[in-house]
Amino acid sequence: MTERGSLASESGRPSLPARRSFAQRLARSGAAAAVLIGISLLGGMAGYRYFEGMAWIDAFANASMILSGMGPLTPLQTWGGKLFAGCYALYSGLALIVVTGLILAPIVHHVLHKFHMETGRSQ
């Protein structure tokens, strides 16, 4: 079992990938999640700034509150701002699901490999 990508050790028994590769996968997933959160936050800030004319700090506060699922801090004044906030809230719910998946994927993958090893089945 010396083919590339095999999870078998030299003794023929399957083995878990090294902790270093697991940590790298976890770091890559965390970085991707952080980038998605950052882009989402900047998009929300730009929307509040454009549609509601908020100062950057107020736009940050409102966008971060919606992105975290809490809701806006200040009442919205314009029709466009209300429409943006509704669409941004819907997007934020989907972004939360994607970020959760990105963060949990390497952990679940590692656990499934461990479960596969415990059953003793090989590929």
Residue pairs with C-beta under 8 A, 6 or more apart in sequence:
1 8
1 12
6 123
7 14
7 15
7 16
7 17
7 113
7 117
7 123
8 14
8 15
8 122
9 15
13 117
14 116
14 117
14 122
15 117
16 22
16 110
16 113
16 114
16 117
17 110
17 113
22 106
22 110
25 106
25 109
26 106
26 107
29 102
29 103
29 105
29 106
30 102
30 103
32 102
33 99
33 102
33 103
36 95
36 98
36 99
36 102
37 67
37 95
37 99
40 67
40 91
40 92
40 95
41 60
41 63
41 64
41 67
43 63
43 88
44 59
44 62
44 63
44 64
44 66
44 67
44 88
44 92
45 56
45 59
45 60
45 63
46 59
47 59
47 63
47 84
47 88
48 54
48 58
48 59
48 62
48 63
48 81
48 84
48 85
49 56
49 59
51 78
51 80
51 81
51 83
51 84
52 59
52 76
52 77
52 78
52 81
52 84
54 62
54 74
58 73
58 74
61 73
62 72
62 73
62 74
62 85
63 88
65 71
65 72
65 73
66 72
66 85
66 88
66 89
66 92
67 92
67 95
69 92
69 93
69 96
71 89
72 85
76 82
76 85
